[in-house]
Amino acid sequence: MILGIVQEKGGVGKTTTTINLGGWLAKLGARVLLVDLDPQGNLARGLGVAGAPGAMYRVFRDPAFEIIHAIQPTGYDRLDVIAADTALEAAEIELISVLSRESILRRKLASPDITSRYDHVVLDCRPSVGILTVNAMVAADALLVPVETQYFALESVQTLMTVVQTVRETLNPGLRIAGIVPTKHEPRVRVCQVSLQLLQERYPELLTQTIIRKHVAYPEAQMRGAPIHVAAPGTEADDAYRALAIELLGGALPEPPPSVPPLRRGRRPERGGGVAQPGLPLD
């Protein structure tokens, strides 16, 4: 499954969800590739990986560049990443006049190198509905929409749904919404309570049962360059993403994947070696 993590509002937990949902899917036995489509490039840094400069730019702008060459191991079992950087900003501008620009990512991800190696591809989208995010929607089988339980984040959902409907009608008829997941929820805060109630009223069929509460453990895990199940195992913060992963899998754990040869990218990076100022230790 190719899953896009999309929301046009920033700061709602898209990258946090990509890292920790992907981490749990891998821990549950699936082979997972995380793809950063945000020029801020926080996805790889949040996993302690020094991203290869210009990798995602080449994916979009070089037709001969095979996407497998952009993949980097994270050091965690069954979890790989394609990093982004500010070069991707230029790609979005340059793609304006390119024919079939909306389907570039879909064509690259259809490579047998990807489909045979990974059970799930998770796309971390930028907080806008530009050509990079539209590429994610066209490539994806389903979308997961993180929504902070605050008023402005709530109001942005309807705009996103309008764009999704347009993509369905013109570019990807099979696109579905895997779920709308409430994030950064503070159950004792009145505005969060009201926002969650409005989500339940407006999207009763799409809202996930899992609610991601606001925990300091999430930014701390990113400072350490680790998924939450490594940085804070067994905590409420960890359990939330485990529950979300199982919910998206339909309540069933995946079958053990067949073995695949390792990526031919030389020696795996040492843990934490890719993060400038890695911060807190894991112990």
C-alpha positions as CSV (number, residue, x, y, z in Angstrom):
1,M,0.0,0.0,0.0
2,I,1.1,3.5,-0.8
3,L,-0.1,5.8,2.0
4,G,0.0,9.6,1.7
5,I,0.2,11.7,4.9
6,V,-1.5,14.9,3.8
7,Q,-2.8,18.1,5.4
8,E,-2.4,21.6,4.0
9,K,-2.0,23.1,7.4
10,G,1.4,23.0,9.0
11,G,2.3,21.8,12.5
12,V,-0.4,19.1,12.7
13,G,2.0,16.2,13.1
14,K,2.5,14.9,9.6
15,T,6.2,14.1,9.9
16,T,5.7,12.8,13.5
17,T,3.0,10.5,12.1
18,T,5.1,9.4,9.2
19,I,8.0,8.4,11.4
20,N,6.1,6.7,14.1
21,L,3.4,5.0,12.0
22,G,6.1,3.8,9.6
23,G,8.3,2.7,12.6
24,W,5.4,0.6,14.0
25,L,4.4,-0.9,10.7
26,A,8.1,-2.1,10.4
27,K,8.1,-3.3,13.9
28,L,5.0,-5.3,13.2
29,G,6.8,-7.1,10.4
30,A,6.1,-5.1,7.3
31,R,8.8,-3.7,4.9
32,V,8.4,0.0,4.9
33,L,9.8,2.9,2.8
34,L,9.3,6.5,4.0
35,V,9.4,9.2,1.4
36,D,9.9,12.9,2.2
37,L,8.1,15.3,-0.1
38,D,8.7,18.4,2.0
39,P,11.7,20.6,1.1
40,Q,12.2,21.2,4.9
41,G,13.7,17.7,5.0
42,N,12.7,16.9,8.5
43,L,11.8,13.2,7.9
44,A,15.3,11.8,7.6
45,R,16.7,14.0,10.4
46,G,13.9,12.7,12.7
47,L,15.3,9.2,12.1
48,G,19.0,10.2,12.6
49,V,19.9,9.9,8.9
50,A,21.9,12.4,7.0
51,G,20.0,12.7,3.7
52,A,21.7,12.4,0.4
53,P,21.7,15.9,-1.1
54,G,19.3,16.4,-4.0
55,A,18.0,12.9,-4.0
56,M,14.3,13.7,-4.3
57,Y,15.1,16.5,-6.8
58,R,16.6,13.9,-9.1
59,V,13.6,11.6,-8.6
60,F,11.4,14.3,-10.0
61,R,13.6,16.0,-12.5
62,D,15.7,13.2,-14.0
63,P,13.7,10.6,-16.0
64,A,16.6,8.2,-16.1
65,F,17.3,8.3,-12.3
66,E,16.0,5.2,-10.7
67,I,14.3,5.8,-7.4
68,I,16.0,2.9,-5.6
69,H,19.3,4.9,-5.8
70,A,17.7,7.6,-3.6
71,I,16.9,5.1,-0.8
72,Q,18.9,5.1,2.5
73,P,18.7,2.6,5.4
74,T,17.7,4.1,8.7
75,G,19.4,1.5,10.9
76,Y,16.1,0.2,12.0
77,D,14.9,-3.2,10.8
78,R,12.7,-3.2,7.6
79,L,12.6,0.7,7.6
80,D,14.2,2.7,4.8
81,V,13.9,6.4,3.9
82,I,14.2,8.8,0.9
83,A,15.3,12.2,2.2
84,A,14.4,15.6,0.8
85,D,16.1,18.9,1.0
86,T,15.6,22.5,-0.2
87,A,16.5,21.4,-3.8
88,L,13.0,20.0,-3.9
89,E,11.6,23.5,-3.8
90,A,13.2,24.2,-7.2
91,A,11.7,21.0,-8.6
92,E,8.2,22.1,-7.8
93,I,8.7,25.4,-9.7
94,E,10.4,23.6,-12.6
95,L,7.6,21.1,-13.0
96,I,5.0,23.7,-13.8
97,S,5.5,23.3,-17.6
98,V,6.3,19.5,-17.6
99,L,4.0,17.2,-19.4
100,S,2.2,14.6,-17.1
101,R,3.9,16.2,-14.1
102,E,1.2,15.0,-11.7
103,S,2.1,11.3,-12.2
104,I,5.9,11.4,-12.0
105,L,6.1,9.9,-8.5
106,R,3.5,7.2,-9.4
107,R,5.7,6.1,-12.3
108,K,8.8,6.0,-10.2
109,L,7.2,4.0,-7.4
110,A,5.8,1.5,-9.9
111,S,9.3,0.2,-10.4
112,P,9.7,-3.5,-9.6
113,D,12.6,-2.5,-7.3
114,I,10.1,-0.8,-5.1
115,T,7.0,-3.0,-5.4
116,S,9.0,-6.2,-4.8
117,R,10.9,-4.8,-1.8
118,Y,8.3,-3.0,0.2
119,D,4.9,-3.8,1.7
120,H,4.1,-0.1,2.5
121,V,5.4,3.2,1.2
122,V,4.5,6.2,3.4
123,L,4.7,9.7,1.8
124,D,5.3,12.7,4.1
125,C,3.8,15.7,2.3
126,R,4.5,19.3,2.6
127,P,1.8,21.6,4.2
128,S,0.4,22.8,0.9
129,V,-1.6,21.4,-2.0
130,G,1.0,22.1,-4.8
131,I,2.4,19.8,-7.4
132,L,4.4,17.7,-4.9
133,T,1.3,16.9,-2.8
134,V,-0.8,16.3,-5.9
135,N,2.0,13.8,-7.0
136,A,1.5,12.1,-3.6
137,M,-2.3,11.9,-4.1
138,V,-1.9,10.5,-7.6
139,A,0.6,7.9,-6.5
140,A,-1.2,6.9,-3.3
141,D,-3.7,4.1,-2.7
142,A,-5.0,6.0,0.3
143,L,-4.5,9.1,2.4
144,L,-4.2,9.6,6.1
145,V,-5.1,13.1,7.3
146,P,-3.7,14.2,10.6
147,V,-5.8,17.0,12.2
148,E,-4.7,18.9,15.3
149,T,-7.7,19.3,17.5
150,Q,-7.7,23.1,17.0
151,Y,-10.1,25.3,15.1
152,F,-7.8,26.3,12.1
153,A,-6.6,22.8,11.5
154,L,-10.3,21.6,11.6
155,E,-11.3,24.2,9.0
156,S,-8.6,23.2,6.6
157,V,-9.9,19.6,6.3
158,Q,-12.9,20.6,4.0
159,T,-10.5,22.4,1.6
160,L,-8.4,19.3,1.4
161,M,-11.4,17.1,0.8
162,T,-12.3,19.3,-2.2
163,V,-8.9,18.8,-3.7
164,V,-9.0,15.0,-3.0
165,Q,-12.3,14.8,-4.9
166,T,-10.8,16.7,-7.9
167,V,-7.9,14.2,-7.9
168,R,-10.3,11.3,-7.8
169,E,-12.3,12.7,-10.8
170,T,-9.3,13.5,-13.0
171,L,-6.2,11.6,-12.0
172,N,-6.7,8.8,-9.5
173,P,-10.2,7.3,-9.3
174,G,-9.2,4.7,-6.7
175,L,-7.9,7.2,-4.2
176,R,-9.5,6.7,-0.8
177,I,-9.3,8.2,2.7
178,A,-7.8,5.7,5.1
179,G,-8.7,7.9,8.0
180,I,-8.7,11.3,9.6
181,V,-6.6,11.0,12.8
182,P,-6.9,13.6,15.6
183,T,-3.4,14.7,16.7
184,K,-1.9,16.8,19.5
185,H,-5.1,16.3,21.4
186,E,-5.3,17.7,25.0
187,P,-8.4,16.2,26.5
188,R,-8.7,18.7,29.3
189,V,-8.6,21.7,27.0
190,R,-12.0,23.0,26.0
191,V,-11.1,24.0,22.4
192,C,-9.7,20.5,21.9
193,Q,-12.8,18.9,23.2
194,V,-15.1,21.0,21.0
195,S,-12.8,20.4,17.9
196,L,-12.8,16.6,18.4
197,Q,-16.6,16.7,18.8
198,L,-16.9,18.6,15.5
199,L,-14.7,16.1,13.8
200,Q,-16.9,13.3,15.0
201,E,-20.0,15.0,13.8
202,R,-18.6,16.0,10.3
203,Y,-16.6,12.9,9.5
204,P,-18.1,10.0,11.5
205,E,-17.1,7.4,8.9
206,L,-13.6,8.7,8.4
207,L,-12.4,9.5,11.9
208,T,-10.0,6.9,13.3
209,Q,-10.7,5.4,16.7
210,T,-7.1,6.2,17.6
211,I,-6.5,9.6,19.0
212,I,-2.9,10.9,19.2
213,R,-2.5,13.0,22.4
214,K,0.1,15.7,22.8
215,H,3.2,14.2,24.4
216,V,6.6,15.7,24.9
217,A,8.0,12.3,24.1
218,Y,7.4,12.9,20.4
219,P,9.7,15.9,19.9
220,E,12.2,14.3,22.3
221,A,12.3,11.2,20.1
222,Q,13.0,13.3,17.0
223,M,15.9,15.0,18.8
224,R,17.3,11.5,19.4
225,G,16.8,10.5,15.8
226,A,14.5,7.6,16.7
227,P,10.9,6.4,16.3
228,I,8.8,6.6,19.4
229,H,8.8,2.8,19.9
230,V,12.6,3.0,20.3
231,A,12.9,6.2,22.2
232,A,10.0,5.7,24.6
233,P,8.8,2.1,24.4
234,G,5.7,1.1,26.3
235,T,4.6,4.7,27.0
236,E,1.2,6.1,26.2
237,A,2.8,8.0,23.3
238,D,4.2,4.8,21.9
239,D,1.0,2.8,22.4
240,A,-0.9,5.4,20.4
241,Y,1.0,4.8,17.2
242,R,1.0,1.1,17.7
243,A,-2.8,1.3,17.9
244,L,-3.0,3.5,14.8
245,A,-0.8,1.1,12.8
246,I,-3.0,-1.9,13.8
247,E,-6.2,0.0,13.0
248,L,-4.9,0.9,9.5
249,L,-4.0,-2.7,9.0
250,G,-7.6,-3.6,9.7
251,G,-6.9,-5.0,13.1
252,A,-4.7,-7.8,11.7
253,L,-0.9,-8.1,12.0
254,P,0.9,-8.5,8.7
255,E,2.4,-11.9,7.6
256,P,6.1,-12.2,7.9
257,P,7.7,-10.8,4.7
258,P,9.9,-12.8,2.4
259,S,13.6,-11.9,2.7
260,V,15.0,-9.5,0.2
261,P,18.7,-8.6,-0.5
262,P,20.0,-5.5,1.3
263,L,20.3,-2.3,-0.6
264,R,23.6,-2.0,-2.5
265,R,24.6,1.3,-0.9
266,G,27.8,0.2,0.9
267,R,28.2,0.3,4.7
268,R,25.1,1.2,6.7
269,P,25.5,4.5,8.6
270,E,26.2,4.4,12.3
271,R,23.2,5.2,14.4
272,G,22.8,8.9,15.0
273,G,25.7,9.7,12.7
274,G,23.4,11.7,10.4
275,V,22.1,14.2,12.9
276,A,23.9,17.4,13.6
277,Q,23.7,18.0,17.3
278,P,21.8,14.7,18.0
279,G,20.9,15.8,21.5
280,L,19.6,13.3,24.1
281,P,20.9,9.8,24.5
282,L,18.5,6.9,24.1
283,D,19.0,5.4,27.5
